[in-house]
Amino acid sequence: MADAKVKDFPKKGETDARLRSFIERVERLEAEKAELAEDIKEIYGEAKVNGYDPKIMRKIVRMRKMDVEKRREEEALIDVYKLAVGLD
Amino acid sequence: MADAKVKDFPKKGETDARLRSFIERVERLEAEKAELAEDIKEIYGEAKVNGYDPKIMRKIVRMRKMDVEKRREEEALIDVYKLAVGLD
């Protein structure tokens, strides 16, 4: 569970209850985020076992997030620059 | 909903169903992660309205994640280095 990863504040410390509550809320969500990141890593691992290259997949995920026009523009520009510096 | 943010693959393209499924799973989790990041931002915003400094809070969250001994060691070292370069 996400909560298990969240530290307790000192019980009898003079912590500001309101600030503590904000921090704890952030920490709970951060723990959930970390779990999702872990799940994502597992999917890439599973894909790798199935013969897919995780590095390339990450590039694909990034590309699919982009606006199509922006992506094509960028790809065209990369080709131009590659040519310019002799990258074949 | 998280799913709304996930793009559809071309319906009649010759995409590899397995690869597509991996990518879609990753994208779904990435969308959830993005939502959590948004929620976290909102908490910091709420804290700010209540007079707390989000930048300092982020430092506190980072510190609480650290091993206590490691953190104290680092803090001591920072003091030493500050002294060494005349940071007061």
Backbone of each chain as nested JSON, in Angstrom:
{
  "chains": [
    {"id": "A", "residues": [
      {"number": 1, "name": "MET", "atoms": {"N": [0.834, -1.222, 0.0], "CA": [0.0, 0.0, 0.0], "C": [0.86, 1.26, 0.0]}},
      {"number": 2, "name": "ALA", "atoms": {"N": [0.365, 2.274, -0.62], "CA": [1.114, 3.525, -0.727], "C": [1.429, 4.1, 0.655]}},
      {"number": 3, "name": "ASP", "atoms": {"N": [0.463, 3.999, 1.563], "CA": [0.628, 4.598, 2.882], "C": [1.833, 4.063, 3.646]}},
      {"number": 4, "name": "ALA", "atoms": {"N": [2.177, 2.823, 3.385], "CA": [3.284, 2.213, 4.108], "C": [4.591, 2.945, 3.846]}},
      {"number": 5, "name": "LYS", "atoms": {"N": [4.668, 3.574, 2.657], "CA": [5.909, 4.259, 2.294], "C": [6.008, 5.656, 2.897]}},
      {"number": 6, "name": "VAL", "atoms": {"N": [4.907, 6.124, 3.462], "CA": [4.886, 7.484, 3.985], "C": [5.319, 7.501, 5.447]}},
      {"number": 7, "name": "LYS", "atoms": {"N": [6.306, 8.338, 5.714], "CA": [6.832, 8.428, 7.082], "C": [5.852, 9.089, 8.036]}},
      {"number": 8, "name": "ASP", "atoms": {"N": [5.924, 8.68, 9.302], "CA": [5.119, 9.358, 10.328], "C": [5.87, 10.57, 10.832]}},
      {"number": 9, "name": "PHE", "atoms": {"N": [5.11, 11.568, 11.199], "CA": [5.727, 12.723, 11.841], "C": [5.94, 12.379, 13.303]}},
      {"number": 10, "name": "PRO", "atoms": {"N": [6.9, 13.009, 13.975], "CA": [7.111, 12.751, 15.404], "C": [5.813, 12.989, 16.154]}},
      {"number": 11, "name": "LYS", "atoms": {"N": [5.444, 12.02, 16.995], "CA": [4.147, 12.063, 17.659], "C": [3.957, 13.288, 18.546]}},
      {"number": 12, "name": "LYS", "atoms": {"N": [4.944, 13.556, 19.384], "CA": [4.726, 14.653, 20.318], "C": [5.552, 15.884, 19.966]}},
      {"number": 13, "name": "GLY", "atoms": {"N": [6.001, 15.955, 18.73], "CA": [6.738, 17.136, 18.311], "C": [5.801, 18.33, 18.239]}},
      {"number": 14, "name": "GLU", "atoms": {"N": [6.364, 19.489, 18.114], "CA": [5.506, 20.67, 18.026], "C": [5.283, 21.049, 16.562]}},
      {"number": 15, "name": "THR", "atoms": {"N": [4.973, 20.021, 15.737], "CA": [4.765, 20.314, 14.326], "C": [3.444, 21.035, 14.121]}},
      {"number": 16, "name": "ASP", "atoms": {"N": [3.465, 21.912, 13.147], "CA": [2.275, 22.652, 12.746], "C": [1.333, 21.677, 12.037]}},
      {"number": 17, "name": "ALA", "atoms": {"N": [0.17, 21.441, 12.639], "CA": [-0.754, 20.421, 12.134], "C": [-1.164, 20.659, 10.68]}},
      {"number": 18, "name": "ARG", "atoms": {"N": [-1.34, 21.916, 10.327], "CA": [-1.794, 22.225, 8.987], "C": [-0.71, 21.935, 7.958]}},
      {"number": 19, "name": "LEU", "atoms": {"N": [0.493, 22.392, 8.256], "CA": [1.623, 22.153, 7.367], "C": [1.864, 20.651, 7.244]}},
      {"number": 20, "name": "ARG", "atoms": {"N": [1.799, 19.972, 8.374], "CA": [2.01, 18.531, 8.398], "C": [1.002, 17.84, 7.488]}},
      {"number": 21, "name": "SER", "atoms": {"N": [-0.243, 18.276, 7.559], "CA": [-1.278, 17.668, 6.73], "C": [-1.01, 17.88, 5.236]}},
      {"number": 22, "name": "PHE", "atoms": {"N": [-0.558, 19.077, 4.877], "CA": [-0.216, 19.327, 3.468], "C": [0.915, 18.394, 3.034]}},
      {"number": 23, "name": "ILE", "atoms": {"N": [1.939, 18.328, 3.856], "CA": [3.102, 17.489, 3.522], "C": [2.677, 16.026, 3.376]}},
      {"number": 24, "name": "GLU", "atoms": {"N": [1.85, 15.573, 4.283], "CA": [1.413, 14.175, 4.222], "C": [0.586, 13.895, 2.981]}},
      {"number": 25, "name": "ARG", "atoms": {"N": [-0.241, 14.843, 2.59], "CA": [-1.032, 14.646, 1.371], "C": [-0.109, 14.54, 0.159]}},
      {"number": 26, "name": "VAL", "atoms": {"N": [0.876, 15.443, 0.11], "CA": [1.839, 15.396, -0.992], "C": [2.561, 14.05, -0.993]}},
      {"number": 27, "name": "GLU", "atoms": {"N": [2.986, 13.612, 0.168], "CA": [3.746, 12.364, 0.246], "C": [2.922, 11.16, -0.183]}},
      {"number": 28, "name": "ARG", "atoms": {"N": [1.656, 11.173, 0.152], "CA": [0.798, 10.062, -0.259], "C": [0.694, 10.01, -1.781]}},
      {"number": 29, "name": "LEU", "atoms": {"N": [0.476, 11.163, -2.392], "CA": [0.371, 11.19, -3.85], "C": [1.714, 10.851, -4.507]}},
      {"number": 30, "name": "GLU", "atoms": {"N": [2.8, 11.331, -3.902], "CA": [4.128, 11.003, -4.45], "C": [4.367, 9.49, -4.398]}},
      {"number": 31, "name": "ALA", "atoms": {"N": [3.883, 8.865, -3.322], "CA": [4.044, 7.415, -3.202], "C": [3.245, 6.707, -4.297]}},
      {"number": 32, "name": "GLU", "atoms": {"N": [2.049, 7.211, -4.563], "CA": [1.24, 6.621, -5.641], "C": [1.921, 6.804, -6.99]}},
      {"number": 33, "name": "LYS", "atoms": {"N": [2.502, 7.978, -7.178], "CA": [3.222, 8.248, -8.425], "C": [4.389, 7.274, -8.592]}},
      {"number": 34, "name": "ALA", "atoms": {"N": [5.096, 7.032, -7.492], "CA": [6.233, 6.116, -7.541], "C": [5.776, 4.7, -7.887]}},
      {"number": 35, "name": "GLU", "atoms": {"N": [4.606, 4.319, -7.377], "CA": [4.08, 2.989, -7.702], "C": [3.738, 2.883, -9.184]}},
      {"number": 36, "name": "LEU", "atoms": {"N": [3.15, 3.942, -9.716], "CA": [2.831, 3.945, -11.149], "C": [4.103, 3.841, -11.981]}},
      {"number": 37, "name": "ALA", "atoms": {"N": [5.132, 4.578, -11.56], "CA": [6.403, 4.533, -12.277], "C": [6.956, 3.108, -12.262]}},
      {"number": 38, "name": "GLU", "atoms": {"N": [6.752, 2.439, -11.143], "CA": [7.199, 1.052, -10.996], "C": [6.406, 0.147, -11.949]}},
      {"number": 39, "name": "ASP", "atoms": {"N": [5.094, 0.361, -12.0], "CA": [4.241, -0.421, -12.909], "C": [4.646, -0.216, -14.359]}},
      {"number": 40, "name": "ILE", "atoms": {"N": [4.962, 1.029, -14.691], "CA": [5.371, 1.347, -16.061], "C": [6.662, 0.615, -16.405]}},
      {"number": 41, "name": "LYS", "atoms": {"N": [7.582, 0.639, -15.446], "CA": [8.853, -0.062, -15.654], "C": [8.596, -1.545, -15.911]}},
      {"number": 42, "name": "GLU", "atoms": {"N": [7.65, -2.101, -15.17], "CA": [7.325, -3.525, -15.341], "C": [6.762, -3.818, -16.73]}},
      {"number": 43, "name": "ILE", "atoms": {"N": [5.943, -2.914, -17.229], "CA": [5.387, -3.11, -18.573], "C": [6.503, -3.11, -19.614]}},
      {"number": 44, "name": "TYR", "atoms": {"N": [7.438, -2.173, -19.478], "CA": [8.566, -2.142, -20.412], "C": [9.385, -3.434, -20.302]}},
      {"number": 45, "name": "GLY", "atoms": {"N": [9.511, -3.92, -19.078], "CA": [10.243, -5.165, -18.868], "C": [9.544, -6.335, -19.558]}},
      {"number": 46, "name": "GLU", "atoms": {"N": [8.221, -6.339, -19.428], "CA": [7.411, -7.379, -20.043], "C": [7.515, -7.299, -21.574]}},
      {"number": 47, "name": "ALA", "atoms": {"N": [7.492, -6.082, -22.072], "CA": [7.606, -5.876, -23.518], "C": [8.964, -6.359, -24.014]}},
      {"number": 48, "name": "LYS", "atoms": {"N": [9.989, -6.101, -23.196], "CA": [11.341, -6.524, -23.573], "C": [11.415, -8.039, -23.699]}},
      {"number": 49, "name": "VAL", "atoms": {"N": [10.81, -8.722, -22.737], "CA": [10.764, -10.185, -22.776], "C": [10.086, -10.654, -24.066]}},
      {"number": 50, "name": "ASN", "atoms": {"N": [9.133, -9.849, -24.551], "CA": [8.424, -10.188, -25.781], "C": [9.15, -9.711, -27.035]}},
      {"number": 51, "name": "GLY", "atoms": {"N": [10.392, -9.235, -26.848], "CA": [11.21, -8.896, -28.002], "C": [11.168, -7.44, -28.441]}},
      {"number": 52, "name": "TYR", "atoms": {"N": [10.486, -6.586, -27.655], "CA": [10.447, -5.165, -28.026], "C": [11.519, -4.386, -27.279]}},
      {"number": 53, "name": "ASP", "atoms": {"N": [12.036, -3.362, -27.904], "CA": [13.1, -2.555, -27.317], "C": [12.493, -1.407, -26.5]}},
      {"number": 54, "name": "PRO", "atoms": {"N": [12.641, -1.433, -25.171], "CA": [12.023, -0.428, -24.295], "C": [12.453, 1.003, -24.63]}},
      {"number": 55, "name": "LYS", "atoms": {"N": [13.715, 1.153, -25.031], "CA": [14.214, 2.495, -25.342], "C": [13.452, 3.081, -26.539]}},
      {"number": 56, "name": "ILE", "atoms": {"N": [13.265, 2.244, -27.546], "CA": [12.523, 2.689, -28.727], "C": [11.055, 2.936, -28.365]}},
      {"number": 57, "name": "MET", "atoms": {"N": [10.514, 2.064, -27.526], "CA": [9.114, 2.231, -27.106], "C": [8.915, 3.571, -26.393]}},
      {"number": 58, "name": "ARG", "atoms": {"N": [9.877, 3.936, -25.542], "CA": [9.774, 5.218, -24.835], "C": [9.773, 6.381, -25.827]}},
      {"number": 59, "name": "LYS", "atoms": {"N": [10.569, 6.224, -26.886], "CA": [10.587, 7.266, -27.916], "C": [9.217, 7.344, -28.607]}},
      {"number": 60, "name": "ILE", "atoms": {"N": [8.631, 6.187, -28.843], "CA": [7.319, 6.142, -29.499], "C": [6.255, 6.804, -28.615]}},
      {"number": 61, "name": "VAL", "atoms": {"N": [6.311, 6.49, -27.318], "CA": [5.349, 7.087, -26.381], "C": [5.481, 8.611, -26.411]}},
      {"number": 62, "name": "ARG", "atoms": {"N": [6.731, 9.078, -26.412], "CA": [6.971, 10.518, -26.454], "C": [6.421, 11.121, -27.753]}},
      {"number": 63, "name": "MET", "atoms": {"N": [6.655, 10.412, -28.863], "CA": [6.187, 10.895, -30.166], "C": [4.668, 10.967, -30.239]}},
      {"number": 64, "name": "ARG", "atoms": {"N": [4.003, 9.958, -29.689], "CA": [2.543, 9.932, -29.737], "C": [1.917, 11.028, -28.882]}},
      {"number": 65, "name": "LYS", "atoms": {"N": [2.715, 11.513, -27.936], "CA": [2.225, 12.602, -27.081], "C": [2.274, 13.953, -27.812]}},
      {"number": 66, "name": "MET", "atoms": {"N": [3.138, 14.009, -28.811], "CA": [3.321, 15.28, -29.52], "C": [2.195, 15.557, -30.506]}},
      {"number": 67, "name": "ASP", "atoms": {"N": [2.004, 16.821, -30.804], "CA": [1.105, 17.238, -31.871], "C": [1.681, 16.712, -33.192]}},
      {"number": 68, "name": "VAL", "atoms": {"N": [0.821, 16.143, -34.045], "CA": [1.297, 15.497, -35.278], "C": [2.107, 16.459, -36.147]}},
      {"number": 69, "name": "GLU", "atoms": {"N": [1.564, 17.66, -36.331], "CA": [2.26, 18.64, -37.174], "C": [3.623, 18.996, -36.604]}},
      {"number": 70, "name": "LYS", "atoms": {"N": [3.637, 19.233, -35.301], "CA": [4.892, 19.566, -34.603], "C": [5.908, 18.447, -34.775]}},
      {"number": 71, "name": "ARG", "atoms": {"N": [5.421, 17.219, -34.634], "CA": [6.341, 16.089, -34.737], "C": [6.932, 15.991, -36.142]}},
      {"number": 72, "name": "ARG", "atoms": {"N": [6.061, 16.148, -37.154], "CA": [6.555, 16.034, -38.531], "C": [7.553, 17.146, -38.856]}},
      {"number": 73, "name": "GLU", "atoms": {"N": [7.24, 18.322, -38.366], "CA": [8.127, 19.464, -38.551], "C": [9.501, 19.148, -37.949]}},
      {"number": 74, "name": "GLU", "atoms": {"N": [9.459, 18.642, -36.715], "CA": [10.695, 18.341, -36.013], "C": [11.481, 17.251, -36.731]}},
      {"number": 75, "name": "GLU", "atoms": {"N": [10.766, 16.235, -37.195], "CA": [11.44, 15.14, -37.913], "C": [12.101, 15.641, -39.199]}},
      {"number": 76, "name": "ALA", "atoms": {"N": [11.394, 16.541, -39.889], "CA": [11.953, 17.097, -41.127], "C": [13.208, 17.903, -40.821]}},
      {"number": 77, "name": "LEU", "atoms": {"N": [13.134, 18.661, -39.741], "CA": [14.264, 19.494, -39.354], "C": [15.458, 18.635, -38.94]}},
      {"number": 78, "name": "ILE", "atoms": {"N": [15.173, 17.545, -38.253], "CA": [16.246, 16.633, -37.858], "C": [16.941, 16.085, -39.097]}},
      {"number": 79, "name": "ASP", "atoms": {"N": [16.146, 15.741, -40.122], "CA": [16.736, 15.25, -41.368], "C": [17.642, 16.294, -42.012]}},
      {"number": 80, "name": "VAL", "atoms": {"N": [17.166, 17.533, -41.996], "CA": [17.963, 18.623, -42.58], "C": [19.284, 18.765, -41.828]}},
      {"number": 81, "name": "TYR", "atoms": {"N": [19.204, 18.771, -40.505], "CA": [20.419, 18.933, -39.691], "C": [21.359, 17.752, -39.842]}},
      {"number": 82, "name": "LYS", "atoms": {"N": [20.788, 16.549, -39.938], "CA": [21.613, 15.356, -40.13], "C": [22.419, 15.469, -41.428]}},
      {"number": 83, "name": "LEU", "atoms": {"N": [21.717, 15.872, -42.451], "CA": [22.349, 16.055, -43.756], "C": [23.459, 17.093, -43.646]}},
      {"number": 84, "name": "ALA", "atoms": {"N": [23.153, 18.176, -42.94], "CA": [24.09, 19.304, -42.806], "C": [25.385, 18.895, -42.127]}},
      {"number": 85, "name": "VAL", "atoms": {"N": [25.295, 17.985, -41.175], "CA": [26.518, 17.579, -40.469], "C": [27.044, 16.219, -40.943]}},
      {"number": 86, "name": "GLY", "atoms": {"N": [26.443, 15.721, -42.025], "CA": [26.938, 14.481, -42.602], "C": [26.593, 13.229, -41.832]}},
      {"number": 87, "name": "LEU", "atoms": {"N": [25.493, 13.273, -41.051], "CA": [25.032, 12.056, -40.367], "C": [24.191, 11.253, -41.344]}},
      {"number": 88, "name": "ASP", "atoms": {"N": [24.613, 10.022, -41.625], "CA": [23.909, 9.237, -42.627], "C": [23.091, 8.126, -41.983]}}
    ]},
    {"id": "B", "residues": [
      {"number": 1, "name": "MET", "atoms": {"N": [-11.296, 11.942, -17.006], "CA": [-10.808, 10.572, -16.91], "C": [-9.458, 10.42, -17.599]}},
      {"number": 2, "name": "ALA", "atoms": {"N": [-8.646, 9.54, -17.069], "CA": [-7.307, 9.319, -17.612], "C": [-7.378, 8.866, -19.065]}},
      {"number": 3, "name": "ASP", "atoms": {"N": [-8.328, 7.983, -19.361], "CA": [-8.42, 7.409, -20.692], "C": [-8.623, 8.455, -21.783]}},
      {"number": 4, "name": "ALA", "atoms": {"N": [-9.268, 9.54, -21.429], "CA": [-9.547, 10.577, -22.411], "C": [-8.257, 11.163, -22.976]}},
      {"number": 5, "name": "LYS", "atoms": {"N": [-7.194, 11.11, -22.171], "CA": [-5.934, 11.705, -22.605], "C": [-5.123, 10.782, -23.496]}},
      {"number": 6, "name": "VAL", "atoms": {"N": [-5.531, 9.508, -23.549], "CA": [-4.767, 8.525, -24.308], "C": [-5.247, 8.492, -25.751]}},
      {"number": 7, "name": "LYS", "atoms": {"N": [-4.284, 8.635, -26.663], "CA": [-4.623, 8.647, -28.091], "C": [-5.016, 7.266, -28.596]}},
      {"number": 8, "name": "ASP", "atoms": {"N": [-5.877, 7.261, -29.605], "CA": [-6.222, 5.997, -30.244], "C": [-5.207, 5.697, -31.336]}},
      {"number": 9, "name": "PHE", "atoms": {"N": [-4.958, 4.424, -31.535], "CA": [-4.124, 4.037, -32.66], "C": [-4.984, 4.054, -33.91]}},
      {"number": 10, "name": "PRO", "atoms": {"N": [-4.387, 4.21, -35.084], "CA": [-5.165, 4.173, -36.325], "C": [-5.934, 2.878, -36.399]}},
      {"number": 11, "name": "LYS", "atoms": {"N": [-7.237, 2.981, -36.688], "CA": [-8.12, 1.812, -36.634], "C": [-7.702, 0.715, -37.609]}},
      {"number": 12, "name": "LYS", "atoms": {"N": [-7.437, 1.08, -38.86], "CA": [-7.16, 0.023, -39.812], "C": [-5.697, -0.032, -40.239]}},
      {"number": 13, "name": "GLY", "atoms": {"N": [-4.847, 0.559, -39.412], "CA": [-3.411, 0.482, -39.709], "C": [-2.922, -0.929, -39.464]}},
      {"number": 14, "name": "GLU", "atoms": {"N": [-1.729, -1.213, -39.901], "CA": [-1.194, -2.558, -39.687], "C": [-0.321, -2.589, -38.439]}},
      {"number": 15, "name": "THR", "atoms": {"N": [-0.842, -1.988, -37.375], "CA": [-0.041, -1.964, -36.155], "C": [-0.002, -3.345, -35.52]}},
      {"number": 16, "name": "ASP", "atoms": {"N": [1.101, -3.626, -34.908], "CA": [1.307, -4.866, -34.176], "C": [0.471, -4.803, -32.896]}},
      {"number": 17, "name": "ALA", "atoms": {"N": [-0.515, -5.682, -32.797], "CA": [-1.48, -5.626, -31.688], "C": [-0.811, -5.729, -30.324]}},
      {"number": 18, "name": "ARG", "atoms": {"N": [0.2, -6.55, -30.24], "CA": [0.866, -6.748, -28.957], "C": [1.625, -5.496, -28.532]}},
      {"number": 19, "name": "LEU", "atoms": {"N": [2.394, -4.963, -29.47], "CA": [3.155, -3.75, -29.186], "C": [2.203, -2.617, -28.846]}},
      {"number": 20, "name": "ARG", "atoms": {"N": [1.11, -2.519, -29.616], "CA": [0.113, -1.49, -29.38], "C": [-0.446, -1.604, -27.958]}},
      {"number": 21, "name": "SER", "atoms": {"N": [-0.708, -2.808, -27.544], "CA": [-1.259, -3.024, -26.206], "C": [-0.269, -2.577, -25.117]}},
      {"number": 22, "name": "PHE", "atoms": {"N": [1.012, -2.89, -25.298], "CA": [2.021, -2.433, -24.325], "C": [2.051, -0.917, -24.259]}},
      {"number": 23, "name": "ILE", "atoms": {"N": [2.073, -0.309, -25.435], "CA": [2.141, 1.153, -25.504], "C": [0.915, 1.769, -24.829]}},
      {"number": 24, "name": "GLU", "atoms": {"N": [-0.233, 1.202, -25.085], "CA": [-1.46, 1.742, -24.488], "C": [-1.472, 1.604, -22.972]}},
      {"number": 25, "name": "ARG", "atoms": {"N": [-0.958, 0.5, -22.484], "CA": [-0.891, 0.328, -21.03], "C": [0.032, 1.379, -20.411]}},
      {"number": 26, "name": "VAL", "atoms": {"N": [1.172, 1.572, -21.055], "CA": [2.108, 2.596, -20.562], "C": [1.429, 3.962, -20.566]}},
      {"number": 27, "name": "GLU", "atoms": {"N": [0.758, 4.268, -21.664], "CA": [0.129, 5.583, -21.788], "C": [-0.949, 5.815, -20.735]}},
      {"number": 28, "name": "ARG", "atoms": {"N": [-1.686, 4.762, -20.426], "CA": [-2.72, 4.895, -19.403], "C": [-2.1, 5.227, -18.049]}},
      {"number": 29, "name": "LEU", "atoms": {"N": [-1.043, 4.511, -17.718], "CA": [-0.381, 4.77, -16.429], "C": [0.289, 6.147, -16.422]}},
      {"number": 30, "name": "GLU", "atoms": {"N": [0.867, 6.522, -17.566], "CA": [1.489, 7.845, -17.653], "C": [0.448, 8.947, -17.445]}},
      {"number": 31, "name": "ALA", "atoms": {"N": [-0.755, 8.701, -17.963], "CA": [-1.832, 9.682, -17.789], "C": [-2.22, 9.782, -16.318]}},
      {"number": 32, "name": "GLU", "atoms": {"N": [-2.261, 8.648, -15.634], "CA": [-2.571, 8.665, -14.199], "C": [-1.483, 9.397, -13.427]}},
      {"number": 33, "name": "LYS", "atoms": {"N": [-0.237, 9.151, -13.817], "CA": [0.891, 9.838, -13.172], "C": [0.77, 11.345, -13.345]}},
      {"number": 34, "name": "ALA", "atoms": {"N": [0.391, 11.749, -14.555], "CA": [0.246, 13.181, -14.833], "C": [-0.861, 13.787, -13.975]}},
      {"number": 35, "name": "GLU", "atoms": {"N": [-1.928, 13.011, -13.76], "CA": [-3.017, 13.506, -12.916], "C": [-2.563, 13.679, -11.477]}},
      {"number": 36, "name": "LEU", "atoms": {"N": [-1.782, 12.733, -11.0], "CA": [-1.252, 12.83, -9.637], "C": [-0.35, 14.057, -9.512]}},
      {"number": 37, "name": "ALA", "atoms": {"N": [0.476, 14.267, -10.529], "CA": [1.37, 15.43, -10.512], "C": [0.548, 16.716, -10.431]}},
      {"number": 38, "name": "GLU", "atoms": {"N": [-0.592, 16.685, -11.136], "CA": [-1.484, 17.845, -11.119], "C": [-2.081, 18.04, -9.714]}},
      {"number": 39, "name": "ASP", "atoms": {"N": [-2.498, 16.936, -9.11], "CA": [-3.059, 16.993, -7.759], "C": [-2.027, 17.52, -6.76]}},
      {"number": 40, "name": "ILE", "atoms": {"N": [-0.794, 17.073, -6.933], "CA": [0.282, 17.512, -6.035], "C": [0.487, 19.014, -6.183]}},
      {"number": 41, "name": "LYS", "atoms": {"N": [0.474, 19.475, -7.422], "CA": [0.627, 20.908, -7.68], "C": [-0.479, 21.693, -6.978]}},
      {"number": 42, "name": "GLU", "atoms": {"N": [-1.679, 21.123, -7.033], "CA": [-2.818, 21.799, -6.387], "C": [-2.647, 21.886, -4.876]}},
      {"number": 43, "name": "ILE", "atoms": {"N": [-2.114, 20.837, -4.286], "CA": [-1.883, 20.866, -2.835], "C": [-0.88, 21.961, -2.485]}},
      {"number": 44, "name": "TYR", "atoms": {"N": [0.199, 22.051, -3.269], "CA": [1.176, 23.11, -3.016], "C": [0.526, 24.483, -3.171]}},
      {"number": 45, "name": "GLY", "atoms": {"N": [-0.337, 24.584, -4.156], "CA": [-1.037, 25.845, -4.367], "C": [-1.918, 26.211, -3.18]}},
      {"number": 46, "name": "GLU", "atoms": {"N": [-2.605, 25.19, -2.667], "CA": [-3.473, 25.362, -1.509], "C": [-2.637, 25.761, -0.285]}},
      {"number": 47, "name": "ALA", "atoms": {"N": [-1.498, 25.117, -0.151], "CA": [-0.61, 25.424, 0.976], "C": [-0.117, 26.867, 0.876]}},
      {"number": 48, "name": "LYS", "atoms": {"N": [0.161, 27.276, -0.352], "CA": [0.651, 28.634, -0.578], "C": [-0.385, 29.658, -0.142]}},
      {"number": 49, "name": "VAL", "atoms": {"N": [-1.627, 29.395, -0.501], "CA": [-2.727, 30.266, -0.093], "C": [-2.787, 30.363, 1.43]}},
      {"number": 50, "name": "ASN", "atoms": {"N": [-2.4, 29.263, 2.087], "CA": [-2.399, 29.236, 3.55], "C": [-1.108, 29.792, 4.15]}},
      {"number": 51, "name": "GLY", "atoms": {"N": [-0.271, 30.387, 3.312], "CA": [0.916, 31.074, 3.824], "C": [2.196, 30.256, 3.855]}},
      {"number": 52, "name": "TYR", "atoms": {"N": [2.143, 29.03, 3.305], "CA": [3.36, 28.214, 3.285], "C": [4.081, 28.365, 1.953]}},
      {"number": 53, "name": "ASP", "atoms": {"N": [5.4, 28.281, 1.995], "CA": [6.227, 28.436, 0.804], "C": [6.415, 27.073, 0.118]}},
      {"number": 54, "name": "PRO", "atoms": {"N": [5.826, 26.884, -1.083], "CA": [5.904, 25.594, -1.775], "C": [7.338, 25.127, -2.032]}},
      {"number": 55, "name": "LYS", "atoms": {"N": [8.216, 26.076, -2.32], "CA": [9.598, 25.701, -2.624], "C": [10.258, 25.071, -1.4]}},
      {"number": 56, "name": "ILE", "atoms": {"N": [10.009, 25.669, -0.248], "CA": [10.567, 25.125, 0.995], "C": [9.894, 23.786, 1.314]}},
      {"number": 57, "name": "MET", "atoms": {"N": [8.594, 23.716, 1.081], "CA": [7.879, 22.461, 1.335], "C": [8.455, 21.321, 0.498]}},
      {"number": 58, "name": "ARG", "atoms": {"N": [8.777, 21.618, -0.759], "CA": [9.356, 20.577, -1.62], "C": [10.7, 20.103, -1.061]}},
      {"number": 59, "name": "LYS", "atoms": {"N": [11.444, 21.048, -0.509], "CA": [12.727, 20.672, 0.097], "C": [12.487, 19.764, 1.303]}},
      {"number": 60, "name": "ILE", "atoms": {"N": [11.447, 20.089, 2.078], "CA": [11.117, 19.284, 3.26], "C": [10.702, 17.866, 2.853]}},
      {"number": 61, "name": "VAL", "atoms": {"N": [9.882, 17.791, 1.802], "CA": [9.445, 16.473, 1.314], "C": [10.663, 15.647, 0.905]}},
      {"number": 62, "name": "ARG", "atoms": {"N": [11.59, 16.301, 0.215], "CA": [12.808, 15.612, -0.219], "C": [13.616, 15.137, 0.999]}},
      {"number": 63, "name": "MET", "atoms": {"N": [13.73, 16.025, 1.995], "CA": [14.493, 15.688, 3.203], "C": [13.878, 14.514, 3.953]}},
      {"number": 64, "name": "ARG", "atoms": {"N": [12.551, 14.507, 4.034], "CA": [11.874, 13.43, 4.771], "C": [12.01, 12.078, 4.074]}},
      {"number": 65, "name": "LYS", "atoms": {"N": [12.304, 12.136, 2.782], "CA": [12.496, 10.904, 2.024], "C": [13.873, 10.291, 2.29]}},
      {"number": 66, "name": "MET", "atoms": {"N": [14.786, 11.152, 2.735], "CA": [16.164, 10.693, 2.947], "C": [16.317, 9.906, 4.246]}},
      {"number": 67, "name": "ASP", "atoms": {"N": [17.32, 9.059, 4.259], "CA": [17.718, 8.38, 5.479], "C": [18.214, 9.452, 6.464]}},
      {"number": 68, "name": "VAL", "atoms": {"N": [17.777, 9.348, 7.735], "CA": [18.091, 10.395, 8.716], "C": [19.597, 10.639, 8.839]}},
      {"number": 69, "name": "GLU", "atoms": {"N": [20.336, 9.552, 8.961], "CA": [21.797, 9.677, 9.125], "C": [22.425, 10.353, 7.913]}},
      {"number": 70, "name": "LYS", "atoms": {"N": [22.008, 9.886, 6.744], "CA": [22.505, 10.45, 5.481], "C": [22.212, 11.947, 5.422]}},
      {"number": 71, "name": "ARG", "atoms": {"N": [20.997, 12.3, 5.818], "CA": [20.618, 13.705, 5.753], "C": [21.466, 14.549, 6.694]}},
      {"number": 72, "name": "ARG", "atoms": {"N": [21.658, 14.057, 7.933], "CA": [22.451, 14.818, 8.898], "C": [23.895, 14.974, 8.449]}},
      {"number": 73, "name": "GLU", "atoms": {"N": [24.412, 13.895, 7.88], "CA": [25.769, 13.911, 7.355], "C": [25.897, 14.985, 6.283]}},
      {"number": 74, "name": "GLU", "atoms": {"N": [24.916, 14.974, 5.376], "CA": [24.935, 15.924, 4.268], "C": [24.815, 17.356, 4.782]}},
      {"number": 75, "name": "GLU", "atoms": {"N": [23.942, 17.543, 5.756], "CA": [23.76, 18.886, 6.312], "C": [25.044, 19.393, 6.98]}},
      {"number": 76, "name": "ALA", "atoms": {"N": [25.719, 18.474, 7.671], "CA": [26.976, 18.843, 8.337], "C": [28.015, 19.238, 7.298]}},
      {"number": 77, "name": "LEU", "atoms": {"N": [28.049, 18.453, 6.231], "CA": [29.016, 18.701, 5.166], "C": [28.726, 20.04, 4.473]}},
      {"number": 78, "name": "ILE", "atoms": {"N": [27.452, 20.316, 4.298], "CA": [27.076, 21.585, 3.685], "C": [27.568, 22.754, 4.544]}},
      {"number": 79, "name": "ASP", "atoms": {"N": [27.419, 22.61, 5.864], "CA": [27.898, 23.651, 6.775], "C": [29.4, 23.848, 6.632]}},
      {"number": 80, "name": "VAL", "atoms": {"N": [30.122, 22.735, 6.543], "CA": [31.58, 22.799, 6.402], "C": [31.954, 23.533, 5.113]}},
      {"number": 81, "name": "TYR", "atoms": {"N": [31.303, 23.164, 4.028], "CA": [31.606, 23.77, 2.735], "C": [31.219, 25.247, 2.717]}},
      {"number": 82, "name": "LYS", "atoms": {"N": [30.091, 25.565, 3.355], "CA": [29.662, 26.966, 3.413], "C": [30.724, 27.814, 4.102]}},
      {"number": 83, "name": "LEU", "atoms": {"N": [31.198, 27.28, 5.22], "CA": [32.239, 27.965, 5.988], "C": [33.489, 28.15, 5.122]}},
      {"number": 84, "name": "ALA", "atoms": {"N": [33.819, 27.066, 4.407], "CA": [35.032, 27.066, 3.595], "C": [35.009, 28.135, 2.504]}},
      {"number": 85, "name": "VAL", "atoms": {"N": [33.835, 28.407, 1.961], "CA": [33.764, 29.397, 0.886], "C": [33.216, 30.735, 1.368]}},
      {"number": 86, "name": "GLY", "atoms": {"N": [33.047, 30.842, 2.683], "CA": [32.607, 32.111, 3.247], "C": [31.144, 32.436, 3.061]}},
      {"number": 87, "name": "LEU", "atoms": {"N": [30.3, 31.398, 2.878], "CA": [28.847, 31.628, 2.81], "C": [28.317, 31.71, 4.238]}},
      {"number": 88, "name": "ASP", "atoms": {"N": [27.712, 32.823, 4.548], "CA": [27.282, 33.029, 5.938], "C": [25.765, 32.958, 6.084]}}
    ]}
  ]
}
